[in-house]
Amino acid sequence: MSFLDYLMHGGPMMYVLLPLSVLSISVIIERYLYLRREKNAASGILEGLRVMAGRGETFSGVREWFFENGSSSRIMGRVGALFFRNNSRFSEDLENLVASEALFHEKEMKERMWILDTTITMAPLLGLLGTIMGIISSFHVMSVSGLGKPAQITGGVAEALISTATGLVVAIVALVFYNLLNAISREIRMTIESATRLLFHMKNAFFRDGQDDRIDEDVALGNFLSESSR
């Protein structure tokens, strides 16, 4: 049986399940490419910050480096721009402001994910509806012609099974990639949180040092690593 025959024997619900599957695949591809790019960029920024903290880079040098390289991550770039725009000593208000900005852009990572969430629930229900319609068709044939038309009866059963199987396949694929994309989003969020905490520790160490424009490596990295290990 060819794919076209498969669609034709699946009943009317196939004309709903097919566009739904195409839409879900489009969302999966778009979100995966976007999140993978953000993940790689954010990881690169965090690694760069760790290297500069380890070698005792000046805070102004860190700021200059960030403005040159931070744009590779759309979300991290905005959070960092907000952080470096404030040149005052660390304050709880600044921390809350940066956290709020990061939370706002977290929504950007979850755009259109509701489509996959809906597909996970809707596709099996559509398949079940197709199953019911196929069984109703089979019983209708039996009530009109008895058992004299087995081809039509089995055709209704086949329609029911194809519809159910298609709905389950669409839902399973959507579920797998929904969880995968959410896992990538969590990794990005953790990376951004780590980079932000490191920036705060570096800034605090610079102000505590006060003698020159260099970051206290032990204070910056020690505090950051101890907090990260909790």
C-alpha positions, 0 to 999 in steps of 0.5 A: 500500500502506497502512502497515498493509498494509506491516506485515502483508506484512513478516512476523513480524519487523515485530512486533519491529522496530516496538516497537524503533523506538518505544522508540528514538524515545522515547529520542531525544526524551527525551535530546534535550530533556534534553541541549538544556536542559543545554547551554543552561543550562551555556552561560549559566552559563559566559557569566555567569562570563566577564562577572563575571570581566571586570568584576572581581566579588568572589569572594563575589559570584560565589559568590552569583550561582552559587547563584542561577543555577547550578541551571538546569543540574543537572550544573553546579549540583552541580559548582559546589556542591561547588566553592563548599562548599570555601572554602580555597585551591585544592588538587589534592585539590579539583580532583580532587574536582570532576573526579570529580564532573563525571565521575560526572554525565557518566554521567547524560548517557549514560543510556539511550543504550545502547538506541540503540547496541543498536538500531543493531546489532540492527535490521539483524540482525532485518531480515536474519533476516526476510529469511531467513525470507521466502526460506525461505517462498518456497522452501517454496512452490516445493518443494510447488507448483513454480512454479504459485503465483507470488503466494505465491513473490513474497509471500515475497520481498516479506516478505524485502525489507520486513523488511530495509528496515525494519531498515535504516531503524530502524538508520539513524535510531538511528545519526544521533541517537546521534551527534547526542546524543553530540555534544551531550554532548561540548559540554556536557562541554567547557562544564562543563570551561571553567566549572570552570577559570575558577572555579579561576582566579578563586579563585586570583586572589582569593587571590593578590590578598589585598588585597581581595575582588576578582578580578584580571581579567588573571590570571583571564582571561589564565590561563584563555584561555591554557590554553583555547587549548592 
